[in-house]
Amino acid sequence: MPTKRRKRFEVNYTVGRIEDNQAVLLSTEHSILNVPLMLLPKNLKPGNILKFRVERNLELERQR
């Protein structure tokens, strides 16, 4: 049976550590993301919580 997907997805990540111009982010579901600092808000430090929202940009897709 296929998994039902949502149009929008949000998840919180906690900054675990910062090293080599990357932040190591940890979710409550124990997934890990390494994200370049240049893509994140300034002045991050371990313990900060970031909310990520992912959704398709249907308008931009139609313009292609």
Backbone hydrogen bonds, N-H to C=O, Kabsch-Sander energy under -0.5 kcal/mol:
donor,donor_aa,acceptor,acceptor_aa,energy
9,F,54,V,-2.0
11,V,52,F,-2.3
13,Y,50,L,-3.0
14,T,26,L,-3.0
15,V,48,N,-3.0
16,G,14,T,-0.6
16,G,24,V,-3.3
17,R,24,V,-1.0
19,E,22,Q,-2.7
22,Q,19,E,-1.5
23,A,35,V,-2.9
24,V,17,R,-3.1
25,L,23,A,-0.7
25,L,33,L,-3.3
26,L,14,T,-2.6
27,S,31,S,-2.4
28,T,12,N,-0.7
30,H,27,S,-1.6
33,L,25,L,-2.3
35,V,23,A,-2.4
35,V,33,L,-0.6
37,L,21,N,-2.3
39,L,36,P,-1.9
40,L,37,L,-1.9
44,L,41,P,-0.5
47,G,15,V,-2.9
48,N,45,K,-2.2
50,L,13,Y,-3.4
52,F,11,V,-3.0
52,F,50,L,-0.5
54,V,9,F,-3.0
56,R,7,K,-0.6
58,L,56,R,-1.1
61,E,57,N,-2.0
62,R,58,L,-2.2
63,Q,59,E,-1.3
64,R,60,L,-0.7
64,R,61,E,-0.8
